[in-house]
Structures are given as structure tokens and as C-alpha cells.
């Protein structure tokens, strides 16, 4: 499947270049005809293997595209899926893709176990002061809506969030500031935090 998606992306870029389409037009075609295969229509994926891109801040999305392109995202699974795609994306198209997904409607929240959600909310809003863990809301917004280079976490798949927390904690995904904040989170705290964030619409 990945090979066919890559070939479709190549064809779309060739067509866009031949027609002298704008970056926004090329990005919309790419988003609706290629990205949607994994990330879902409008960036709302159904599989927790693939993150939801809908309503993500454009600067964050552009930064991630460039990180994949520069081969600095270390998680093998994400790298294997994305490297072939992003080699075709120039800066103008990356920025246009960021704008496209940023204006899509966010994914709805998915309710979870009430006790775990409440525990996760406590960590998100207040952190764990006695262990030096800062409140996630400080950077990600009061409602986890994201802010410039800080991603939207509201409505994201819980399983994907836990996977990324573990990748950052183990330094498989390089994010020095985040690593310093979450390095002492326990697996149970990660699960609770992810359950809370998935519940937000």
C-alpha cells in the first residue's frame, strides 16, 4: 500500500508542476488524495497508528514535515511511513499543508474511564509538583488546543499519545524540553493523561 501511495504522490506533484498550480492547490490535492489514506479525511484518522492532523497548529505540522525530511525523527515506524512521502514536499508545499490541516475541524473527543480521565486531567492542568513535572497546559493550552510549535493534543488517539510519550522519554524521538518534563512520568500516569486528552473534543 505504501508503494502505491508514494507513486500517487509522485504523480500528483508532477501534475501540479506541469499545471503550475499554487502550493495551496497542490497541498490540498496531496492532503485529500494521499495523506487521507493514513491520516483520514480532513486529517481525522480512525487508526491509532496514525496521528490526527486536523486542527493542528500549522507551525507544528511544518516543523514535523521538515524533521521527517531531515531524517531527525527517530521512531522507526513513523520514519518508515513518512520518509518517502516528505522527500517530495518542498517548503512552500509543507507550509500549505500546514495551513490546510490547521483549518480542518478537530476530531471529537472519545469518553474513557471516568477515574482515569480525572487523574489525567489533574496531571495535564496542574502537573505533579512534588516530582517537578510541569502542567502540560502551560504549553499545549488550557484545552489542549495546541499553540504554534506545541501540538494539539485534544482528541488525539490515546494509544498514539502514549507511544509518543514513551518515544520522547527514551529519547527515541528527540525533544529535549519535553524529555525534561515527562522523564519521570510512570506508565500509569501516561495512560491516564492520554485517556484525558482523547476525551477532549
Buried (B, 14 or more C-beta within 10 A) or exposed (E): EEEEBBEBBBEBBEEBEEEEBEBBEBBBBBBEBBBBBBBBEBBBBEEBBBBBBBBBBBBBBBBBBBBBBEEEBBBEEBBEBBEBBBEBBEEEBBBBBBBBBBEBEBBEBBEBEEEBBEBBBBBBBEBBEEEEBBBBBBBBBEEBBBBEEBBBBBBBBBBBBBBBBBBBBEEBBEBEEBBEBBBEBEEEBBBBBBBBBBBBE
